[in-house]
Every structure is written in C-alpha cells, then in structure tokens.
Amino acid sequence: MNLAFFDPVTAVLLIPICSAALLAAMPGYWLTARLNVVASLATFLAALSLFVVERASPGPYVLIDDLNIVFIVLNTFVGFTTSIFSASYIAHELETSRLTPVYLRFYHAMYQTMMFGMNLAFVSNNIGLMWVAVELATLTTVLMVGIYRTHAALEAAWKYFILGSVGIALALFGTILVYMAARPVMGEGQDGMVWTLLVERAANFDAALLNVAFVFLFLGYGTKVGLAPLHAWLPDAHAEGPTPISAVLSGLLLNVALYALLRFKILLAANPASIAPGPLMVTMGLVSLIFAAFMLYRRRDIKRLFAYSSIEHMGIIVFAFGMGGPLANFAGLLHMVMHSLTKSAIFYAVGHISQIKGTQRISKIRGLTVTHPALGWGLVVGVVAIAGLPPLGIFMSEFLVVSSTFARQPLLAIVLVFGLLLAFGALTLRLTSVAFGEPRGSTAPADASYIPMFAHLALVLGAGIYLPAPLVVWFQHVAQLLG
Amino acid sequence: MQSLAFDISHTLAGGLVLISLMMLYQDRLYSLLNVFALHALVLSLSVAWQAFIQDAPHLYVTAVIALVFKAIVIPVALHRIVKQLGIHRDIESAVGIGPTMLAGMGLVALSLVLMLRVTSDADPLAREDLAFALSVVLLGLLVMVTRRNAVSQVVGFMSLENGLVLAATGAKGMPLVVEISVAFSILIAFIVIGIFLFRIRERFDSVDVSALDDFRGERR
C-alpha cells in the first residue's frame, strides 16, 4: 500500500500534540472528554497503519522497526481505552467536586502531551531525543499526580519529581558517555547520537566507557522502570494521582523506560568487549520481584497494592530480558504486553470501586461480587490474570519465563518461582476479602464504562488460549533482534 | 596555546567542583542561592570557553542560556519566593556539616578515580572535564540528600543539571539538541517547582519537607 500524503509516524506525533493545544483552549467538560477519546482513537488508528504503510528508512531522528511497532501500538491502544475510562471517571470526580473545570482542561491537555512524549520516545532514533521525550513524559505525569492538591498527592508528586529527575539526570550522563565512547569511531556531530548508526559500528567502541555508560543508563532509566532499590516514587505516585493516570503509569510509562533500556542493551550486545548487561538485569529483576512480593502482604490501600504488583511484574520482565535468548526474550515481550493490558484493566475496575465506596482502604471494601457484579467479577478476572493463573495470558508468559529459566539456570528458577508463589498468595488473600463475603460500604449503583475493562480482559483471555500465528512470528523476530 | 586552553578549561571546571563543595556548607537560604548563581556564572564561562577552543559557535547559545536563566533569572525568582514565603531562616540539614564535607570529598575522589580509569583512550581535555562533571553531578545529589528544605533541594537539583551541561559541552561536537533540551528541561522544571512551592505553602504554611512526611501514605 502506498499513500503518498500519509505518514503514520508524523500522525502519531502530531495528533496528540495538536489536540493537546486544542484541549488546553477548549472549555466545557462534555466536549473535551469526547475530543480526548477521538484524538486517542485517531492516534491508535495511525499507529495501526504502521503495519501496512511502507516504512521509511531510518533517518537521524526517526526510526520504525519491528521492535518499536509493538510498543507504539500497545501504547496508543491502552491510551485510547484509558481515555474512554477517563471520560466516565472524571465525570464522577467533577460531580463530587474533587476537581474543578479549570483543572479538567489542564488534565486533558496534559494527557495528550504525555501521549506525545511517550510516542516520541518510541519513534526516536536519536538517543538524545529519546531522553528529551522520556523527560517530557515524566514532567507531565508529575503534574497530573499532584492534581488533587491534597497533602498526600503533593507529597507523592514531589517525591516522584525529585526521584524521577535524579534518575533522568543519571540517564543523560549515561547518554553523554555513550556519545563519548562512540566519538573516536563515529566522528563528531549528529551521527554519534543516531542509534542505528551506533549499533552498526558499536564493535569498535571503547568498551570500558560503554560499560560505565550502561551502569548510569541502567540506574537512570531503571528508576523509571521502578526496579527495587529505586522504586520509592512508584507506589505513592500510583496511589495518589487520578486512577486513569495510575493506569497509564503502570501500563505505559514503565514500558517507555524499559524500551530505552532495551535499546541500550542491544547497543551493548553489539560490542563484544563490553560487559554483558544480562547478570545486572537478572539480579535487579529478581530483587524487585521478591521485594514487591513481600510488600504485597502489608498493603492496606488498594491502589498501592496494585502499584507493588507492577514493580513485581516489571521485575519479571527485566529478569526475562536479562536472561536473553530467543525464548526468554519472547516471554518477556509477551509478558510486557499482557501486563500492560491486565494492569490497566485492573486499575479501571479499582477506579470505579474506590469512587463508589469513597475510599481506597482494602478493609472497607467487601463483597463486591454481590453488590456490583460486573465490577466485582471484572476485578476477580483481572486479579486472577495478574496472579498468573491459567488460562489467561500472563500464565502463558510466566510459564515461558519459568521454563526457559529452568532449562538454563535452575537455581535462579527456584528463586523466581518462590517470588511468583509469594505474590500469588498475597493477591488471592486480598482478592477474597475484597470480592467476596458480606458487602461493606456504599452499595450505590456504579456509573461506569465497562467496555475498556472487558475489552482488555478479553484480549488477555484470548492470548492465553490462542496466540495468532502472525503475532507469534512477529514476536519471535523481535526476540531475535533483542539477542 | 594548546596548554593554556587546557589549563583555563580545567580551572573553570575545577572551579565548578569547588563551588559545589561550597554549597554543601551554606546554612542560609539566601547565601545558598548566591552560591548557586556563582555556580551558574562559572558554568557559563566554562561553556563559553569550550565554544571558543572547540570553535563551536552554537555553544555560545548554551553559555548565554546558562548566564541569563541560571545565573540571573532563577536565583532572583527564588530569592523572591523565599522572601514571600518568609523562610529565610537557617536551613535544616539532615546531616551535620563535617560528615557532609567528608562525603563530598569522597564523592569527588570516587568520580576522579572512576572516570580517569575508564577514559584512558579519550582525548585528555574531554577526559578530565568528564571527571569534574561527574563530581558536580554527585555533589548536587549530595546537596539534595542532605537538605530537608524544598528550595534547597531544588538548588541541589539545578547544580546537578549544571554538571550535566558541563559534561555535554566537554564532549566535543555533541549535537545542539542536547544542550537546548537540558536548558529547556531546567526551565520547565523551574515552572513545575514554582507551582509546587506555592501549593506546598498553601497547604502546609511551610516548605519544610519534613512537614510532608507526616502525611506519608505508607502508614495508612
């Protein structure tokens, strides 16, 4: 197919940024919420067209390859469904006057700016530009986390801002070091920051400098992935911001940072003399998994609970990519997609639940399946999925991670399985108290949009039962790319 | 000429490290802000010098941005905020001055040892610049860790960014994208901070971060 006047990459970037400007100027809730949905849908469709439209060869700024298409499509899809959820969620916030119309305008403009930042990070071929995009996405989410202006929300936003900025500063230092390592080979100027050119000639780079650069990049972007010792911002930011933001933070923003890490991992793999990033990633991944699994037991706030569950799953994904090899990479990629879909579905349910009950305390929420069957059972399916039970998608990917680890490093696999079981226990314990038993708290009917939640859950269930062959081939190819 | 260029750029970069160390022991907000303005001034001199010896005119832009925004606009604005909020009293340090200075010196030594070892093949000018830049970054982090006041944490963060600019300009021929973005991010960050400071003030009648700690969600 050849559409001369249609460039999907430009569309993916221009639609969000233009609608952000438009939304910032438009008054009225009804119209802005709908425009937000329409803009997100248009972005998603543009992203889908990346599959069919012929790809341009990588330029100095923009790159489209098999790896980032997966990320872009996932990003815009979850962005679209979240905008639907956000429309019904924010309407309720307006009724209970937790937010004023001025803040809503700001909220919608920021939502689209954030989507722009994330899409830009995915398509950029320039490691400097990628850094700018990640920084932009971080700053917009900082503003949105603090939007309620309560004590807890401000504290969370401040912590997120400080930790996120330090992380992103370390990542920039790493980026500069990569340029320094490349300079003797690439010469001065633009070429030294273009990722595709860097990978081509990485074999001749100064290995020692590249190693140090990766440590900085790993710590920097790892902070934003939410890996264990650097995770402190994540539970607060997830718990105190508006729930649509928790959904995109968990489902999308962590992926953006992970994507940046993967790009640099490929770069390092192209240089035989440098350290293997694998062991570092495996260690941090396992630490995150075990730590988060233990932390899950003591949570009393429902959004905080699922924030820790995000740390756990990012740990599994980083572990899988750290193990490397075709099977583990495939599993990591699948797990990332499944986690994004499931976790955002869970946050959709949790958002409506906390609105109905007027609280996020787990002890005050009981018997949801009795009072609100659709929400309650939606949450049950979501938690069953995130805990890794068959036949849902996460079971598949976790099974692949575990079995590929058993084949190569049985000892690590034991630790991995221990962490998974621990998290499983905590989640089922909380689930039974929330979903079943005598109803507690408000039983007011839910005014919720169920479509996004059930669409995600259906996709996760579908993926668990049957993965379409073209998708498998695609993922296998990407897994090869990752090395 | 070559050795003079070398010496001047080292003097300026070393000066930045020294001023970063000075930041560690300032116990008044106003004096901390003044030291930060000096930091930004030396940075802009250093960047301008790099522009001259590398024959890279675009770096002059970075130098001007550093001079105008970081050495003048932001310190003046922060001065006004501090005055309006009425918080020009002592800074509460989480750690005493002695241990802080020792930690600072340790960090400088660490970054010198690390960067000089791994960059043995790089050209000597960039090499030592990078070592100094890492020291400035780490000292900025230390300022953020040892202060409990939101304004001084912001100052620590901005001095950390100065270190990043130093590193970016030291890397010869690095594209403009990065310098502008760094300057830009500081600008955005400052707007964010400005909004936050007023909000925090509004809520707590104080910008002491320890007041925020009382509301930590973990204990709920």
Chai-1 contact restraints between the chains, C-beta under 6 A:
chainA,res_idxA,chainB,res_idxB,connection_type,confidence,min_distance_angstrom,max_distance_angstrom,comment,restraint_id
A,G128,B,V177,contact,1.0,0.0,6.0,A-B,restraint_1
A,G128,B,V178,contact,1.0,0.0,6.0,A-B,restraint_2
A,V132,B,S181,contact,1.0,0.0,6.0,A-B,restraint_3
A,E135,B,S185,contact,1.0,0.0,6.0,A-B,restraint_4
A,L139,B,I188,contact,1.0,0.0,6.0,A-B,restraint_5
A,R149,B,R199,contact,1.0,0.0,6.0,A-B,restraint_6
A,H151,B,F215,contact,1.0,0.0,6.0,A-B,restraint_7
A,A152,B,F215,contact,1.0,0.0,6.0,A-B,restraint_8
A,A152,B,G217,contact,1.0,0.0,6.0,A-B,restraint_9
A,L154,B,R199,contact,1.0,0.0,6.0,A-B,restraint_10
A,L154,B,I200,contact,1.0,0.0,6.0,A-B,restraint_11
A,E155,B,L212,contact,1.0,0.0,6.0,A-B,restraint_12
A,E155,B,F215,contact,1.0,0.0,6.0,A-B,restraint_13
A,S165,B,F157,contact,1.0,0.0,6.0,A-B,restraint_14
A,A169,B,L160,contact,1.0,0.0,6.0,A-B,restraint_15
A,L172,B,L164,contact,1.0,0.0,6.0,A-B,restraint_16
A,I176,B,A167,contact,1.0,0.0,6.0,A-B,restraint_17
A,I176,B,A168,contact,1.0,0.0,6.0,A-B,restraint_18
A,I176,B,A171,contact,1.0,0.0,6.0,A-B,restraint_19
A,Y179,B,A171,contact,1.0,0.0,6.0,A-B,restraint_20
A,Y179,B,M174,contact,1.0,0.0,6.0,A-B,restraint_21
A,M180,B,A171,contact,1.0,0.0,6.0,A-B,restraint_22
A,E188,B,K172,contact,1.0,0.0,6.0,A-B,restraint_23
A,E188,B,G173,contact,1.0,0.0,6.0,A-B,restraint_24
A,G189,B,G173,contact,1.0,0.0,6.0,A-B,restraint_25
A,Q190,B,P175,contact,1.0,0.0,6.0,A-B,restraint_26
A,M193,B,P175,contact,1.0,0.0,6.0,A-B,restraint_27
A,D206,B,D121,contact,1.0,0.0,6.0,A-B,restraint_28
A,A208,B,V118,contact,1.0,0.0,6.0,A-B,restraint_29
A,L209,B,V118,contact,1.0,0.0,6.0,A-B,restraint_30
A,L209,B,T119,contact,1.0,0.0,6.0,A-B,restraint_31
A,V212,B,V118,contact,1.0,0.0,6.0,A-B,restraint_32
A,D236,B,G217,contact,1.0,0.0,6.0,A-B,restraint_33
A,A239,B,G217,contact,1.0,0.0,6.0,A-B,restraint_34
